[in-house]
């Protein structure tokens, strides 16, 4: 082997070792002939077995707990037949990771098997869990504290307190407990939505629930449902139904997952209501796009707007603008991150335009 050829091999290994993805390479006899540093980190002790047993150990490891569907051996054969990478998922040490298997052709016709493994990124999930634990602890402590105080009042002070005063105190305590429980419920839903996204369950969920609906009828029913549930019934928002103005032509059809679309609209409307004065209106308007294959839906508010320097935070998880009006409101900066992922999984797109102190418009492009 020439020095130049050796240098090329060394350079290739140096490049692979610098990757954040794990790389495994099996030869034509299914022996493991190469793995990089990231693969060692991801696989740990499992790599020892692969070095001894080769591809069979790799297939057995990745097939474990994968449930129904083609085996890794079948996916490998598919990759060889189509000469393109085939994606699959595996659960390793409790982490759900994305993997690819592909055929690599050698100079003399050899066919190698390469598997790449993505490092699981639990950063956003860990941040949400930390916030969820804090919120749970506060909700439990608050509920317990208010309940204890109410019992104390009832047992010791009820005789000296008239019924109207007692009812007012009880109502105030109940509202504080309800607020904490409502926030905890919101967090629980956000936690589930993030789990679905991070474990790659979202595409399957959307495909199984996708249907074509008439947009104006859907939004009318959805707003009625919000009223019945009291989801957006917060005194600081004002009368949310009176504030929302609909400008939606009849007979505009969209192809969406109804459950995800409801969650998306709830988040966008809550943000619009929360970050704009209660006397201002929220406009929900729609229009058919010139391509005839999509519909644009706009949520327009006349609120505080978004500073240009904070644009990168809008769809990032756990990022909030530093404006005093924003920080004064309850929130964790996760809803728009979830909305963006869900819109894109439905084959749509989300963007916004804004001017500070004049409001913001969040626009959705939805397939029709």
Buried (B, 14 or more C-beta within 10 A) or exposed (E): EEEEEEEEEEEEEEEBBEBEBBBBBBBEEBBBBBBBBBBEEBBEEBBEBBEEBBBEBBBBBBBEEBEEEBBBBBBBBBBBEEEEBBEBBBBBEEBBBBBBBBBEEEEEEEEBBBBBBBBBEEEBBEBBBEBBEEBBEEBEEBBEEBEEEBEEBEEEEEEEBEEEEBEEBBEEBEEBBEBBBBBBEBBEEBBEBBBBBBBEEBEEBBEEBBEEBBBBEBBEEBBEEBBEEEBBEBEEBBEBEEBBEEEBEEEBBBBBBBEBBBBBBBBBBBBBBBBBEEEBEBBBBBEBEEEEEBBBBBBBBBBBBBBEEBEEBBBBBBBBBEBEBBEEEEBBBBBBBBBBBBBEBBBBBBEBEBEBEEBBBBBBBBBB
